[in-house]
Amino acid sequence: MDFQKQKPIYLQIADRLMEQILGGQVDDRMPSVRDVAALMGVNPNTVVRTFDHLQTAEIIYNRRGVGYFVSADAKERILAAQRREFLEDELPAIRQRLKALNISTHELIKELEK
């Protein structure tokens, strides 16, 4: 996996895993830390940090001695978090760019409907 410098690697891995959960590529049980580390080409400690992040967000949970599993409401939690991130982080920059380019709301909506 090619990583970007602007965002921590563990968050990029978390994003990838959340995409896989949303896409149905991960069912109930998460792949092991070692499997994810080998697949992504990173240290297992980085994947542990990723799993801790996802567990804190209640997207996955740990069954001690068994492994990590996808929460029943993981898809809803992921979508809610992604919507919130878009509205709080990305939309203000888009709004500012639209204003700088003098693109009206009407013109934008027209383009989006194409």
NULOPA-497787 format. One line per field, with one value per residue: residue in one letter; x, y, z of N, C-alpha, C in turn. Coordinates in steps of 0.1 Angstrom, whole numbers, plus 2048, in hexadecimal, padded with zeros to 3 digits. Example, Ala and Ser with C-alpha at 12.3 -4.5 7.8 and 13.67 -1.06 7.14 Angstrom:
NULOPA-497787
kolba	(a_s)
n_x	(884_880)
n_y	(7C7_7EA)
n_z	(84E_847)
ca_x	(87B_889)
ca_y	(7D3_7F5)
ca_z	(84E_847)
c_x	(884_881)
c_y	(7DF_800)
c_z	(84E_84F)
This chain:
NULOPA-497787
kolba	(m_d_f_q_k_q_k_p_i_y_l_q_i_a_d_r_l_m_e_q_i_l_g_g_q_v_d_d_r_m_p_s_v_r_d_v_a_a_l_m_g_v_n_p_n_t_v_v_r_t_f_d_h_l_q_t_a_e_i_i_y_n_r_r_g_v_g_y_f_v_s_a_d_a_k_e_r_i_l_a_a_q_r_r_e_f_l_e_d_e_l_p_a_i_r_q_r_l_k_a_l_n_i_s_t_h_e_l_i_k_e_l_e_k)
n_x	(808_806_80F_804_814_808_7F6_7F4_801_7F3_7D9_7D3_7D3_7BD_7A9_7A9_7A1_787_77B_77B_76A_752_74E_749_75D_769_75D_74E_764_783_7A2_7C1_7D9_7F3_7EF_7E4_7F9_80D_800_7FE_817_824_82F_824_81D_813_7FB_7EE_7EA_7D9_7C3_7BC_7B4_79D_78E_78A_779_763_75F_76A_76E_77F_783_790_7AB_7A0_79D_798_779_75F_749_725_718_72A_72C_71A_725_73E_735_728_73E_74E_73E_73C_757_75A_748_753_76F_775_761_761_779_772_75D_76A_77B_768_75D_773_776_760_748_727_70D_6F7_703_715_704_6F7_70C_712_6FB_6FE)
n_y	(7F4_816_831_851_870_883_87A_865_843_82E_838_83A_81F_817_825_817_7FE_804_80B_7F2_7E4_7F2_7EC_7D1_7BF_7B6_7A0_795_78F_79E_79F_791_7A3_79E_795_7AC_7BE_7B1_7B2_7CD_7D6_7E0_7E6_7D0_7DD_7F6_7EE_7E4_7FD_808_7F6_7FB_816_812_802_814_825_815_805_7EC_7D0_7BE_79D_78D_779_76D_77F_79C_7AB_7B7_7D0_7CF_7E6_7F3_7FD_812_823_829_836_84C_859_85F_870_885_88D_895_8AB_8BC_8BF_8BD_8CA_8E6_8EF_8EA_8FB_914_913_913_92D_93C_938_942_933_92C_920_915_910_8FC_8E8_8E2_8D6_8C0_8B1_8A6)
n_z	(800_7F8_80A_816_81F_82D_840_85D_85C_869_86A_84F_848_858_84B_833_83C_845_82D_822_833_82F_814_816_816_82C_843_860_870_876_863_870_884_87C_862_855_859_849_830_82B_82D_844_866_880_898_88F_883_89A_8A7_894_897_8B2_8AF_89E_8B0_8C5_8B8_8B7_8A1_89D_8B2_8CD_8D4_8ED_8E9_8D3_8BD_8A7_89F_889_893_898_88F_87F_864_864_877_86B_853_85F_86C_856_848_85A_85B_840_83F_853_84D_832_822_82A_81D_802_7FF_803_7ED_7D8_7DC_7D7_7BC_7B2_7AE_7AD_7C3_7B6_79C_7A4_7AE_796_787_797_794_77B)
ca_x	(800_80D_80A_806_81C_800_7ED_7FB_7FE_7E8_7CC_7D1_7CF_7AF_7A0_7A8_799_77A_776_778_75E_747_74D_745_768_76C_750_74D_771_78E_7AF_7CA_7E2_7FF_7EB_7E2_806_813_7F9_800_826_827_832_818_819_80B_7EE_7E8_7E6_7CD_7B8_7B9_7AC_790_787_785_76D_759_75D_76E_770_788_77F_79D_7B0_79A_7A0_790_76C_758_73D_719_714_737_72A_713_72F_747_72F_726_74B_753_735_741_765_758_742_75B_77C_777_757_765_783_76B_755_773_77F_75C_75C_77F_774_753_73F_71B_707_6EF_70C_71B_6F9_6F5_717_711_6F0_701)
ca_y	(800_823_83A_860_876_88D_873_85A_836_827_83E_836_811_817_82A_80C_7F3_809_809_7E4_7E1_7F8_7E4_7C3_7B6_7B0_79C_796_78E_7A5_797_793_7AE_79A_794_7B9_7C3_7AB_7B7_7DC_7D8_7E8_7E0_7CC_7E7_800_7E8_7E5_80A_809_7EF_803_821_80D_7FD_820_82A_80B_7FE_7DE_7CC_7B3_791_789_76B_769_788_7A8_7A9_7C3_7D3_7CE_7F3_7F9_804_81F_82B_82D_840_858_85F_864_87C_890_891_89D_8B8_8C5_8C1_8BE_8D3_8F4_8F2_8EA_907_91E_912_918_93B_942_936_949_929_92D_913_911_90A_8F0_8DE_8DE_8CE_8B4_8A9_8A0)
ca_z	(800_7F7_815_815_82A_835_84A_863_855_870_866_841_849_85E_840_829_842_846_820_820_83B_828_808_818_814_839_849_86E_877_870_861_87B_884_874_854_850_858_83D_824_82A_82E_850_873_887_8A2_888_882_8A8_8A9_88C_89D_8BD_8AA_89A_8BC_8CC_8B0_8B8_894_89F_8C1_8CF_8DD_8F3_8E5_8C6_8B2_8A6_898_885_89A_890_889_87A_858_868_87E_861_84B_868_86E_849_845_863_856_834_842_85C_848_823_81D_82B_813_7F6_800_801_7DF_7D0_7DD_7D0_7AD_7AF_7A9_7B5_7C8_7AA_792_7AA_7AE_788_784_79F_78F_76E)
c_x	(809_807_80D_80D_813_7F8_7F5_7F7_7F3_7DA_7C9_7CD_7C0_7A5_79E_79F_78A_773_772_76C_752_744_74A_751_76D_75E_750_75B_77C_79A_7B8_7D3_7EE_7FB_7E9_7F0_80E_80D_7FD_80F_82A_82A_825_814_811_7FD_7E7_7E3_7D9_7C1_7B3_7B0_79E_788_782_779_762_755_760_76E_779_782_78D_7A0_7AA_79D_797_784_766_74B_731_715_720_734_723_71D_739_741_72D_734_750_74A_73A_74E_763_753_74B_769_77D_76D_75C_770_77C_763_75E_778_774_75B_767_77D_767_749_733_716_6FF_6F8_712_710_6F7_6FF_716_705_6F3_704)
c_y	(80C_82C_849_865_87E_887_867_84C_82E_82B_83A_827_80F_81B_81E_801_7F7_808_7FB_7DF_7E6_7F0_7D6_7BA_7B0_7AD_79F_797_796_79C_79A_79F_7AA_79A_7A2_7C0_7BE_7B1_7C5_7DF_7E1_7E0_7DC_7D6_7F3_7FB_7E7_7F2_80D_802_7F6_80F_81D_808_809_826_821_805_7F0_7DC_7C0_7A9_78B_77B_766_772_794_7A5_7B6_7C4_7D3_7DB_7FB_802_812_828_831_838_84D_860_865_870_888_895_89A_8AB_8C1_8C8_8C4_8C9_8E2_8F8_8F2_8F7_913_91F_917_927_942_942_93C_93F_92A_920_90D_90A_8FD_8E5_8D8_8D4_8C0_8AB_8A3_892)
c_z	(800_802_812_821_833_840_850_85D_85C_86C_857_840_84E_853_836_82F_843_838_81D_827_834_81B_809_816_821_83F_858_875_86F_86D_86D_879_87B_865_84E_84F_84C_830_821_82A_839_85C_87A_892_89C_887_890_8AB_8A1_892_8AA_8BA_8A6_8A6_8C4_8C5_8B0_8AA_895_8AE_8C2_8D8_8E1_8EF_8D8_8BB_8B2_89C_894_88D_892_889_883_86E_85B_86F_874_858_853_869_861_845_84D_85F_849_837_84A_855_83A_81D_81E_820_805_7F5_7FD_7F2_7D5_7D0_7D6_7C1_7A9_7A8_7B2_7B9_7BD_7A0_797_7AA_7A0_784_78B_79A_782_770)
